[in-house]
Amino acid sequence: MQVKRKVVFAIDTNSSGGAERVIITLANYMSRHGCDVTIVLGNGKESFYSIDKSVKIVDIGLNWDKKGNFAAIRRFYERYVFLVKYLKKENPQALIAFLINMELPAILAGLRTKTRTFTSVRNSVQYYSKFICLFRKVFYPMISGVVFQSAKVMGDKDFVKLKNSRVIFNPLTEDIPEKLAPIPYAQRKNWVISVARLAPQKNHGLLIDAFCKIADRYPHTELHIFGEGKMRESLQKKIENTSCAERIYLEGIEKNAVYVHRDAKVFVMSSDHEGFPNALVEAMVCGIPSVSTDFDSGVASQLIQEGENGYLCPVGDSTTMAEKISKILNAQEKSQLMAEKATETFDIVNTEAVCEQWMQFIFQ
């Protein structure tokens, strides 16, 4: 009987973020394809994404709320100690860790136990502190592999010494298992939507400004922003100070918001910087005509052919963003053709295609 390959994933929580979704999609896929899979969580209180019953869950149990530098150091140490013991006991063929809270202790534990360790750069280089950049320069060349989400980021000077690296896009959510036909323009609701954490990086203020520039031209169109975060209060105040506040909604978190609202007329990503824009990809696959800032990782410009399957605008430019949204709202026939072209993105981001690339990278 063939022995199953043992794979351990490590991430802090099963919350609503994009990295969490990717980890769980990979874990589910590998488990269904003959691997013995475990997900190690720093804090297992949240369970946003569905995990297959065949995947084992191990909760370190760091469910305490103390703050400050000492608390952070203690949590790091507890993760590291747990992972060293766990890896020695289980001896997996691969350890895959995402996001810095779990990535740092996992890499050190993997080196300590001589476990083949992999990670993924989940954002643009400028997003990270000097400490994290230094950690990567020192330790990334020592581990088994690093996955990037764009060639531009992989080519950064910080990563020239890596012995094994590859660009792999994020897999599409498993709730979209097949290529979709876009909803006809005449059946779409008069919504402009965005799906992202309410965080400075996502720059929802830019989107609100852009919407207000064209609101008078489209009196029946509404802006709906899905997501939650620390910027909610300041964004709500900004909305209240606009002339179209009654048509701008902060909707909070809604699972599969892009898919559920694929009958919107426009999707907008207004981020200042991104690693891989999961929500933008989902919007394109769902056939929502999309506008995105051309953020620094270069992924948006890899995905969007200007005027064919979407529109790009400079980071921070609300005037150009407003113009591109107007182009979609004004041109029914062209917008429908754009939506149909955008659904072809499915071919490069579907779960099967992306997870197979990960399997090849890890077990090559």
Secondary structure, 3 states (H helix, E strand, C coil): CCCCEEEEEEECCECCCHHHHHHHHHHHHHHHCCEEEEEEECCCCCECCCCCCCCEEEECCCCCCCCCHHHHHHHHHHHHHHHHHHHHHHCCCEEEECCHHHHHHHHHHHHHHCCCEEEECCCCHHHCCHHHHHHHHHHHHHCCEEEECCHHHHCCHHHCCCCCEEECCCCCCCCCCCCCCCCCHHHCEEEEEEECCCCHHHCHHHHHHHHHHHHHHCCCCEEEEEECCCCHHHHHHHHHCCCCHHHEEEEECCCCHHHHCCCEEEEEECCCCCCCCHHHHHHHHCCCCEEEECCCCCHHHHHCCECCCEEEECCCCHHHHHHHHHHHHHCHHHHHHHHHHHHHHHHHHCHHHHHHHHHHHHHC
